[in-house]
Amino acid sequence: MIDIDKVRSTLAQIGPMKHFRVRFKKVNGEDREMVCMMDFDSGKRGVSVPVMEIASGQWKAFRIDRVETLEVL
């Protein structure tokens, strides 16, 4: 897992409306990877980050304490 402060700073650098790939461990233990983008308020919300998943067009979320990789596309 990536350190929470590193995840926060990377998300701040990515910023809103830019595509990125995140791989994280779901609460149930499954690995999940998605290409997504944040809206303008996404990075300002505690532990859970709401994002638009590009493939499905649906709003989803991931926990910053469960992130394994972050990649700007």
C-alpha positions as CSV (number, residue, x, y, z in Angstrom):
1,M,0.0,0.0,0.0
2,I,1.1,3.5,-0.7
3,D,1.5,5.9,2.3
4,I,-1.7,8.0,2.8
5,D,0.2,11.3,2.6
6,K,1.7,10.2,-0.7
7,V,-1.7,9.3,-2.1
8,R,-3.1,12.6,-1.1
9,S,-0.3,14.6,-2.6
10,T,-0.4,12.5,-5.9
11,L,-4.2,13.1,-6.1
12,A,-3.7,16.8,-5.6
13,Q,-1.1,16.8,-8.4
14,I,-3.4,14.9,-10.7
15,G,-6.3,17.4,-10.1
16,P,-9.8,17.3,-11.3
17,M,-11.0,16.1,-14.7
18,K,-7.8,14.2,-15.6
19,H,-7.7,10.5,-16.3
20,F,-5.7,8.3,-14.0
21,R,-5.4,4.6,-13.2
22,V,-5.8,3.5,-9.6
23,R,-5.2,0.0,-8.2
24,F,-6.5,-0.7,-4.7
25,K,-7.7,-3.4,-2.4
26,K,-11.4,-3.4,-1.9
27,V,-12.8,-3.7,1.7
28,N,-13.8,-7.3,0.9
29,G,-10.1,-8.0,0.0
30,E,-10.5,-8.1,-3.8
31,D,-8.0,-6.3,-6.0
32,R,-9.6,-3.6,-8.2
33,E,-8.2,-1.4,-10.9
34,M,-10.0,1.3,-12.7
35,V,-9.3,4.3,-15.0
36,C,-11.2,7.2,-13.6
37,M,-11.2,11.0,-13.0
38,M,-12.1,13.2,-10.0
39,D,-14.5,16.1,-10.0
40,F,-13.5,19.4,-8.4
41,D,-14.4,18.3,-4.8
42,S,-13.2,14.7,-4.9
43,G,-9.8,15.3,-3.3
44,K,-11.2,17.2,-0.4
45,R,-13.2,14.4,1.2
46,G,-11.6,12.4,4.0
47,V,-10.7,8.8,3.5
48,S,-13.0,7.9,0.6
49,V,-12.4,9.5,-2.9
50,P,-15.4,9.7,-5.2
51,V,-14.4,9.3,-8.9
52,M,-16.1,8.8,-12.3
53,E,-15.1,5.4,-13.7
54,I,-14.4,6.1,-17.4
55,A,-15.4,2.6,-18.7
56,S,-18.8,2.5,-17.1
57,G,-19.5,6.3,-16.7
58,Q,-20.6,5.6,-13.1
59,W,-19.5,7.3,-9.9
60,K,-17.5,5.0,-7.7
61,A,-15.1,5.5,-4.8
62,F,-11.9,4.1,-3.3
63,R,-10.3,4.5,0.1
64,I,-6.9,6.3,0.2
65,D,-5.7,3.9,2.8
66,R,-6.1,0.9,0.4
67,V,-4.3,2.3,-2.7
68,E,-1.6,0.2,-4.2
69,T,-0.7,2.2,-7.3
70,L,-1.6,5.5,-8.9
71,E,-0.7,6.3,-12.5
72,V,-1.5,9.5,-14.5
73,L,-2.6,8.7,-18.1
